[in-house]
Amino acid sequence: MEKSLTSAPVGALEEAFHAMVARSRDEPPAGLAERLDRLARLRAVVADNEERFRQAISADFGHRSAVETTIAETMLLFSEIRHATKHLKSWMAPQRVATALQFLPARNRLMPQPLGVVGIIAPWNYPLQLTLAPAIGALAAGNRVLIKPSELSPHFSALLKETVAARFDAQELLVTGIEDEVAKAFAHLPFDHLVFTGSTRVGRLVAEAAGRNLVPVTLELGGKSPAIIDASADLEEAAQRIAYGKLLNAGQTCIAPDYVLVPERSLQAFAEKVRAQMRRMFGTDPSNKDYTSIISDRHYARLEGLVADAAQRGAKILQPAKPDDPNWKAHRKFPPTLIVGATEAMTVMQEEIFGPVLPVLGYRDPAEAISFVNQRDRPLALYWFGKDRTARDEVLARTISGGVTINDCLFHFTQINQPMGGVGASGTGAYHGEWGFRTFSKLKPVFYRSKFNRLADLYPPYGGKIARLEKLMRFMS
């Protein structure tokens, strides 16, 4: 007998996918009641297992702050589900669209329809929130959803697979395994839409694979998100908020401030204020339960390399704790680190950091800061601190980023009525709230002819009709 070239996990993946496709094509689209029921069951998956998810995520990290899992994952999901449940009826309703005068009394409508089967390739850094947030939008839009969790989150992935299977039919919502061959095969499936959250490098590969089947994609990537401190800023306030934005989840956040641009005269003072705030928030003890571990030894070594390279190239390294304490590495916790006077030649300024390392650079004038940002790939987020509205509006007008928070960090991500997405190398597409519903729907334009057939004048034989129609169109335009 000829041996199959498809492994068992990939075979199971393909079978599950095709079963979903068959159901989505053969059955009527889910109505309001069914969609609300799916959202309620998804909420129950999280609510009934909240503590188990906290423990599983912490096991994958080595240690994950329980408070951070609550505020950055479960609370956001509950808010998203509540919002979708409240507004779903209005989102599903056909939208009235104006009809051009010459076609009246005909009507135009936009009719939201489910796309079919949505694939989600999830990351490890916020595994619960960044897996289920797009699933909320996809289920609200009436789709069936196939999820591939991260191979770096084995405890979480196993728990999600178990708890979803207990609440959902396999053709509604299904979690796959995390085997290497499944990860490689997933992006090659002909989904009706594919969501990927992760690095820009892998995002390019996912987009290439999806493109072979002309699958539309939403890519939530990353990059180097800048924070600009204006001369009008309150340095103490900015230091506190940047320290929090950087150290949440130990910097393993795609929209964390990646580097800070500060007026040259304030460079040293600002760096010291950030260091003090880092010490105040997380202390100097590696066993602090509020501070999260780095996901793997490989990522820890990568961060060590970034700091060592910067120090070798002449940067000043500031750390609120003693980095030579062996307990840092024993707990796989990376000491918060500022790199003062970083330069473009340093590796830390050439790649996304994704850890608690913060380069601080000086600039001479606002135009130089704007130019510095614009010479790089468009970031997923940008942060600006200050009181000068003219300077603020100049930065907003002259830079392009996925999103912006003014005088704080991260919080544009939590705004449920705003889309979340990147631009250029930081991603494409968006979701959250109604934006997610739209992403995972086909807004089908429908033209309803009236009984009164004014369009009959367009039918042959034309005779002198065209001249009369041209006069009418010129008059109406």
NUZA-430941 format. One record per residue (C-alpha): z, x, y. Coordinates in steps of 0.1 Angstrom, whole numbers, plus 5000, padded with zeros to 4 digits. Layout:
N
ZXY ...
//
This chain:
477
500050005000 499150135035 502150215055 502550025088 502150225119 504549995138 508350065135 510649785125 512249765160 508849755177 507649495152 510649275160 509949315197 506349215194 507248915172 509848795197 507448835226 504648645209 507048365199 508048325235 504448325246 503548055221 506447835232 505647885269 501947775262 502647495238 505547315254 505847135288 507447345315 511247315318 512347045342 515247055366 517946955341 516847215316 516747495342 520147395355 521547405319 520147755314 521747875346 525047725335 524847895302 524048225318 527048185340 529148115309 527848435293 529448635321 532448425329 533648385293 533248765286 534048915320 536849145308 534749245277 531849345301 534249545323 535449735293 531949795278 530549915311 533550155315 533050285280 529450375288 530350555320 533350735305 535350545332 534050275355 536350125382 537249775371 537349665407 533849795414 532549615383 534049295397 532849315433 529449485427 528449295395 530248975384 530948835419 527348885430 526048715399 528348415403 527148385439 523548415429 523848145402 525747915425 523047945452 520247885427 521947585413 522547435447 518947475459 516847465428 515747095433 514247175467 512647495455 510947315427 509547035449 505847065458 505447195494 503447005520 500747215535 498647125566 495146985559 492347085582 491146805605 487646775589 489146705555 491646435565 492946205551 493046435521 496246625513 497246985504 500247075483 501647395469 503047335434 505547585420 504947655383 506547895358 504548205351 505448205314 507248505299 509048755322 510149105310 513049295325 513649665320 517149715332 519050025345 522350175336 524050205370 524849835376 523849715341 525149365344 524149275379 520749445378 519849295345 520848935351 520048895388 516248895381 516848685351 518548415373 515348395394 513148395363 515148115346 515347915378 511547925380 511347795344 510348105326 511348255293 512948605296 512948915275 515349195285 515349555275 518649725285 519150095292 519650335264 522450495285 524450165282 524950125244 528249945246 527149705274 523749645257 525349545224 527749305241 524949155262 522849105231 525648935213 526848705241 523248595251 522348515215 525448295213 524348085242 520548095242 517648025218 515648335211 512648185228 514548115260 516348445267 516548745244 517949095247 516149365227 517449685212 517550005231 515750225206 513350485221 510350325205 511249985220 511550135255 508050285251 506449965238 508149715261 506049795292 502849775273 503349405264 501149155283 503948985302 503248725329 505548935351 507449255346 510549375365 511649745364 514649895381 515050265379 513650595391 510350635410 509150875383 509650625355 508450335377 505050505380 504750515342 505850145339 503350045365 500550235348 501350075314 501549725330 498349785348 496449815316 497149445310 496949355347 500649255345 502149195380 505249405385 508349405406 509549765409 513049835423 513050205426 515050445448 514450755469 516250915497 517850645519 518850785553 521750705575 521250775612 524250825635 523250745671 524850925700 526450585709 528150545675 531850535669 532150845646 535350735629 533950395620 530650535608 532450795587 534550535570 531650305562 529350585550 532050735528 532450395511 528750335508 528250675493 531250675469 530950325455 530150375418 530450755425 527150745444 525150605415 523650335436 519950305444 520650205480 523550455486 523050665518 521350975504 521651195536 522951155571 521351255604 523851325631 523451455667 523851835665 526851835688 528751595665 527751755632 530951935623 533251675637 531451395618 531451585585 535251645588 535751275595 533751175564 535751425543 539051275556 537850925548 536751025513 540251175507 541950865521 539950625498 540050815465 542651095470 542351425451 543351325416 540451315391 542351055370 542250805399 541150475383 539350365414 536850645411 533950615387 532750885363 529151015362 527150845335 526251155314 526851535310 523151585319 523551405352 526851585359 525051925354 522251815377 524651745405 526352075400 522952245403 522252065436 525452185451 525152535438 521552565452 522652435486 525552685488 523352975478 520952885505 523652895532 524952535535 528652475541 530252285513 533152045522 535151875495 538351665500 539651785466 539852115447 536552125427 537952395403 540452155388 539252125352 540251765350 537251675371 534851775344 537151655316 536951305331 533251355340 534151275376 532251465402 534351565433 533051405465 531051665483 529451705517 526651955523 526852045560 523752195575 521452105547 517852215551 514552085537 514252395515 517252295494 516752095462 519251835474 516851735501 513851715478 515051455452 517151145451 520751255446 522350955428 525851095429 528751155453 527051445471 526151385508 523951615529 524651605566 521951735590 521851765627 519151635651 518351715687 517151375699 516351035684 512651105682 513351395659 515451175636 512750915634 510151175627 512351335599 512550995582 508850915586 507751245571 509151135538 508450865513 509450525526 513150465515 514650175497 517250145525 518050275559 521350265578 521850305616 525150335634 525550295671 525950055701 522750135720 520449835713 517450005727 517850305704 518550065675 515349865681 513350185684 514450295649 513749945635 510349935650 509250285641 510550325605 509650135574 512150085546 512949835519 515849705539 518249795567 521949755574 523149815610 526549965615 527449955578 526050045544 524749845514 525449495527 521849385532 521649385494 524249115492 522548865516 521248595492 518848445517 517148785522 514648945498 515649275482 512849515474 511349845482 508149965499 505750235488 507450495466 510750295467 509249995450 507149685453 507949315452 511249145458 513748895445 517148735453 517648365460 514548175468 512548495470 513248545433 512148195425 508848255443 508348595427 508548435392 506548125401 502848055406 502547865438 499447675428 497447525457 496347165450 493846965471 494046585468 490946405478 491346075495 489445755485 487445785517 484746035509 483846215541 482746515520 479746315506 477846445537 477746785520 475746665490 471946705487 469446605498 470446785530 467746675554 469246675589 472846675577 473347045582 472547045619 474946745625 477646925605 477247245625 477647055657 480646875643 482247205632 481547375665 483147075683 486247085661 486647465664 
//
